[in-house]
Amino acid sequence: MVQSLGARGLLERRAHEQRSATGHPIPRDETGMLMHSREWIAIPVLPCASIGETLSFWEALGFTVTYRQDSPYQYGVVERGGHELHFGRVKGVDPASSHSGCLIMVTDAQGTHREFSRSLRDLLGRAPTSGLPRISRFRPGQTRFTVTDPSGNSVIFIQLGEEDRNVYDRADDPALTPLQRAIARALRLRDFKEDDAAAARTLDAALTHIDGESGASVAEALRLRAELARAMNEPAREGACHARSDELGLSGEVAAVKGKREAQNGR
């Protein structure tokens, strides 16, 4: 009930602003609640440990604080691009074990990630990929990333359009070879579930059976496995991937795959 009162208070304020601007009030229903051009308005509210810290974090990422209430309870809203995130303080919330979040569709996921990473470096001196707050990595060919705020809310920014769905569905393509399918599944685990360890295990199993696979596929699998090893701070495993590429005469193929991915991602 506390959270809905915060949302209602915000709608009341906007009704006042609209009346001031147009001279015409927004009509109300028989209960006195504001009516809207749509029959329903959904306002999910994300929990936070501190409204001030949470709003400041999103403000640093280029959002605008449009509403803040500190008493009798904490409630706030940030907005960017015409879309809002609502937050309400929840007593005893544990950011480290939080599973709350939402999705935001954007027209340029890569550009948004680059901007947010730059903003985090300005705010924190680095763009952390672990702990709180954090931002997930963004690699060539990726269509989404996650920002986790100081309260543990994970907001996933997804490239608008069919590309994100196509990347996910590729692992189910029956025309793929076993190694190609393993690569697609590893990308699904890495990018959609943020499970680098599972992605690495998938590739390790597939790379033990490469007979009949193309050099390009083997090179892509080794490049991806080396990247995962680097992300998981496994320098020995990363080196082993590069050594195997050299042993198989695939160094040129690996470089070609990397260049193709980067070109696709506009880098």
URLINGI-V237112 format. One record per backbone hydrogen bond with DSSP energy under -1.0 kcal/mol. NH is the residue of the N-H (numbers start at 1). CO is the residue of the C=O. Records with the same first field share a line. If there is no record, write none. Layout:
BEGIN
NH->CO + CO
END
This chain:
BEGIN
5->1
6->2
7->3
8->4
9->5
10->6
11->7
12->8
13->9
14->10
15->11
16->12
17->13
18->14
19->15
20->16
21->17
22->18
23->19
29->33
32->29
35->27
46->86
48->88
54->50
55->51
56->52
57->53
58->54
59->55
60->56
62->59
63->58
64->79
66->77
67->77
69->75
75->69
76->87
77->67
78->85
79->64
80->83
83->80
85->78
87->76
88->46
89->74
90->48
93->90
97->94
98->95
102->154
104->156
106->158
112->108
113->109
114->110
115->111
116->112
117->113
118->114
119->115
120->116
121->117
122->118
123->119
124->120
125->121
134->148
135->128
136->146
142->139
145->157
147->155
148->134
149->153
152->149
154->100
155->147
156->102
157->145
158->104
159->143
160->106
166->162
167->163
168->164
169->165
170->166
172->169
173->170
176->173
181->177
182->178
183->179
184->180
185->181
186->182
187->183
188->184
189->185
190->186
191->187
192->188
195->189
199->195
200->196
201->197
202->198
203->199
204->200
205->201
206->202
207->203
209->206
213->210
218->214
219->215
220->216
221->217
222->218
223->219
224->220
225->221
226->222
227->223
228->224
229->225
230->226
231->227
232->228
233->230
234->229
238->234
239->235
240->236
241->237
242->238
243->239
244->240
245->241
246->242
247->243
248->244
249->246
250->245
254->250
255->251
256->252
257->253
258->254
259->255
260->256
261->257
262->258
263->259
264->260
265->261
266->263
267->262
END
